Amino acid sequence: MKNGKLRHVYLGPEYDDDYVKSVVWKTKFKAEYIGDVNAVADLVAKGQIITWYQGRAELGPRALGHRSIVADPTRKEYWRVVNDIKGREWWRPLAPSLLLEEAGSYFKDPTPHEFMILMLRYKDEETCKRVPVTCHVDLTARPQTVTGEEDKNWYNLIKAFRDLKGEGLIMNTSFNLAGEPVVETPQDAIRSFALGGFDAMYLQGWLITKR
């Protein structure tokens, strides 16, 4: 077998749509099957903090669009808000996921990187002011570049957000609360959503809200 580049790490367990549906039906939250992600992008653009769950779990230390919390990166106060929800120190960095084709708009010497491990530097302070939630104090970030080939649904979410807000980048951090591992099962997702100060959840095609 030839060696090749690892294109993704969506290699963990997954739960089929019928199983997810059975879990959704047992919740007390409002749930609607929406299919596409435009409604989620609209909520993010309006300032809602959304948990995002789809497909096979990521392996490794980063949330890469299958077990994630997403928010509008242009709202500076969300750096503190999201860290407060997660029970973390307010200053902890929050990472961006962005369309690969937009990387040159944000970073110096951008390189495709799917795994949110490399540190890149934003072009300048003015660029950081556009997306302050994902820019650390030294003008750096650990971005995930996203293509439609590797994850069409995740790509479409960011693209839909760009169409609404003009930024092809969203804030993405791991879907878990303080002292807990990243959620794994749909039941884990429902529990963390219920306990955390989140506005809505995308759960494999379902939009779940608390009101």
C-alpha positions as CSV (number, residue, x, y, z in Angstrom):
1,M,0.0,0.0,0.0
2,K,1.4,3.4,-1.0
3,N,1.8,6.1,1.6
4,G,-0.6,9.1,1.1
5,K,-1.6,12.3,2.8
6,L,-4.2,12.0,5.5
7,R,-7.1,14.2,4.3
8,H,-9.3,14.0,7.4
9,V,-9.5,12.5,10.9
10,Y,-13.3,11.7,10.9
11,L,-12.5,8.2,11.9
12,G,-14.4,7.8,15.2
13,P,-17.8,6.3,15.9
14,E,-20.9,7.4,14.0
15,Y,-24.6,7.0,14.5
16,D,-27.1,6.5,11.7
17,D,-29.9,8.9,11.0
18,D,-32.6,6.6,12.3
19,Y,-30.8,6.3,15.6
20,V,-30.3,10.1,15.9
21,K,-34.0,10.5,15.1
22,S,-35.0,8.2,17.9
23,V,-32.8,10.2,20.3
24,V,-34.3,13.5,19.1
25,W,-37.9,12.2,19.6
26,K,-37.1,11.5,23.3
27,T,-36.0,15.1,24.1
28,K,-38.2,17.8,25.5
29,F,-36.8,20.5,23.2
30,K,-38.3,21.8,20.1
31,A,-36.8,19.9,17.1
32,E,-37.2,20.4,13.4
33,Y,-35.6,18.4,10.6
34,I,-34.0,21.1,8.3
35,G,-31.6,19.1,6.1
36,D,-29.5,22.0,4.7
37,V,-27.4,24.3,6.9
38,N,-28.6,27.7,5.7
39,A,-30.9,28.1,8.8
40,V,-27.9,27.4,11.1
41,A,-25.7,29.9,9.3
42,D,-28.5,32.5,9.7
43,L,-28.7,31.9,13.4
44,V,-25.0,32.2,13.8
45,A,-25.0,35.4,11.8
46,K,-27.7,36.7,14.2
47,G,-25.5,36.1,17.2
48,Q,-26.7,32.7,18.4
49,I,-24.1,30.3,19.8
50,I,-24.7,26.9,18.3
51,T,-23.6,23.4,19.0
52,W,-22.9,21.3,15.9
53,Y,-22.9,17.5,15.7
54,Q,-22.6,15.4,12.5
55,G,-21.2,12.1,11.3
56,R,-18.2,10.4,12.6
57,A,-16.3,11.9,15.5
58,E,-12.9,13.5,15.0
59,L,-9.8,11.7,16.3
60,G,-7.2,13.8,18.0
61,P,-7.2,17.0,20.1
62,R,-9.2,19.4,17.9
63,A,-12.9,19.9,17.0
64,L,-13.0,19.9,13.2
65,G,-16.6,20.4,12.4
66,H,-18.2,17.2,13.7
67,R,-18.4,17.9,17.4
68,S,-18.1,21.7,17.6
69,I,-19.4,24.9,19.1
70,V,-19.7,27.6,16.5
71,A,-20.3,31.4,16.8
72,D,-19.9,34.6,14.9
73,P,-16.2,35.6,15.1
74,T,-17.0,39.3,14.4
75,R,-18.6,39.9,17.9
76,K,-15.6,40.7,20.1
77,E,-17.5,40.0,23.4
78,Y,-18.0,36.4,22.3
79,W,-14.4,35.5,23.3
80,R,-15.5,35.9,26.9
81,V,-19.1,34.6,26.4
82,V,-18.1,31.3,24.8
83,N,-15.3,30.6,27.3
84,D,-17.8,31.4,30.1
85,I,-20.2,28.8,28.7
86,K,-17.5,26.2,28.5
87,G,-16.3,27.1,32.0
88,R,-12.8,28.1,30.8
89,E,-10.7,31.1,31.6
90,W,-11.9,34.1,29.6
91,W,-8.6,34.6,27.8
92,R,-8.3,31.1,26.3
93,P,-7.8,31.2,22.5
94,L,-10.7,30.3,20.3
95,A,-9.9,28.9,16.9
96,P,-11.2,29.7,13.4
97,S,-12.5,27.3,10.7
98,L,-12.4,28.9,7.3
99,L,-12.9,28.2,3.6
100,L,-9.5,27.3,2.1
101,E,-10.0,29.8,-0.7
102,E,-10.3,32.6,1.8
103,A,-7.1,31.8,3.7
104,G,-5.1,34.4,1.9
105,S,-7.5,37.1,3.0
106,Y,-6.7,36.5,6.7
107,F,-3.2,35.0,7.2
108,K,0.4,35.6,6.2
109,D,1.9,32.8,4.2
110,P,-1.3,30.6,4.4
111,T,-1.1,26.9,3.9
112,P,-3.8,24.3,3.6
113,H,-4.2,22.6,6.9
114,E,-7.2,20.5,7.9
115,F,-6.2,19.7,11.5
116,M,-6.0,22.9,13.5
117,I,-2.5,22.3,14.8
118,L,-0.3,24.7,12.9
119,M,0.0,28.3,14.2
120,L,-0.5,31.0,11.6
121,R,-0.3,34.7,11.9
122,Y,-3.0,37.1,10.8
123,K,-2.0,39.6,8.1
124,D,-2.2,42.6,10.4
125,E,-4.2,44.2,13.3
126,E,-6.9,45.4,10.9
127,T,-7.6,41.9,9.8
128,C,-7.8,40.8,13.4
129,K,-10.4,43.5,14.1
130,R,-12.7,41.9,11.5
131,V,-12.7,38.6,13.4
132,P,-11.5,39.4,17.0
133,V,-13.0,36.3,18.6
134,T,-10.5,34.1,16.7
135,C,-7.4,36.3,16.9
136,H,-5.2,35.8,20.0
137,V,-3.3,38.7,21.6
138,D,-0.2,38.0,19.5
139,L,-2.2,38.1,16.2
140,T,-2.0,34.3,15.8
141,A,-4.5,31.5,15.5
142,R,-4.6,27.7,14.9
143,P,-6.9,27.6,11.9
144,Q,-8.7,24.7,10.1
145,T,-9.0,25.2,6.4
146,V,-12.1,23.6,4.9
147,T,-12.9,22.3,1.5
148,G,-16.1,20.9,0.0
149,E,-14.3,17.7,-1.0
150,E,-13.4,16.7,2.6
151,D,-16.6,17.9,4.4
152,K,-19.3,19.4,2.2
153,N,-21.8,20.1,5.0
154,W,-19.2,21.9,7.2
155,Y,-18.0,23.8,4.1
156,N,-21.5,24.8,3.2
157,L,-22.1,26.2,6.7
158,I,-19.1,28.5,6.5
159,K,-19.9,29.5,2.9
160,A,-23.5,30.4,3.9
161,F,-22.2,32.4,6.8
162,R,-19.9,34.3,4.4
163,D,-22.8,35.1,2.2
164,L,-24.6,36.6,5.2
165,K,-21.7,38.4,7.0
166,G,-19.0,38.7,4.4
167,E,-16.4,36.7,6.4
168,G,-15.5,33.2,5.2
169,L,-14.5,32.1,8.7
170,I,-16.4,31.1,11.8
171,M,-15.3,30.5,15.4
172,N,-15.0,26.8,16.1
173,T,-14.2,25.2,19.5
174,S,-14.8,21.7,20.9
175,F,-18.3,20.7,21.9
176,N,-17.9,20.0,25.6
177,L,-18.2,21.7,29.0
178,A,-15.5,22.2,31.6
179,G,-14.0,19.0,33.0
180,E,-15.7,16.8,30.4
181,P,-14.5,15.1,27.2
182,V,-15.7,16.2,23.8
183,V,-19.3,14.8,23.3
184,E,-19.4,11.5,21.5
185,T,-23.0,10.1,21.3
186,P,-26.2,12.0,20.4
187,Q,-27.2,11.5,24.0
188,D,-24.0,13.3,25.1
189,A,-24.8,16.1,22.7
190,I,-28.3,16.5,24.1
191,R,-27.0,16.5,27.7
192,S,-24.3,19.1,27.1
193,F,-26.7,21.3,25.1
194,A,-29.2,21.1,28.0
195,L,-26.6,22.1,30.6
196,G,-24.8,24.8,28.6
197,G,-25.9,28.2,27.7
198,F,-26.3,27.5,24.1
199,D,-29.0,28.9,21.9
200,A,-29.6,26.0,19.4
201,M,-28.0,22.7,18.2
202,Y,-27.6,21.2,14.8
203,L,-27.8,17.5,15.3
204,Q,-27.2,15.6,12.1
205,G,-29.9,17.5,10.1
206,W,-32.1,18.4,13.1
207,L,-32.3,21.9,14.4
208,I,-33.0,21.8,18.2
209,T,-33.9,24.9,20.2
210,K,-34.7,25.6,23.8
211,R,-37.6,27.9,23.0
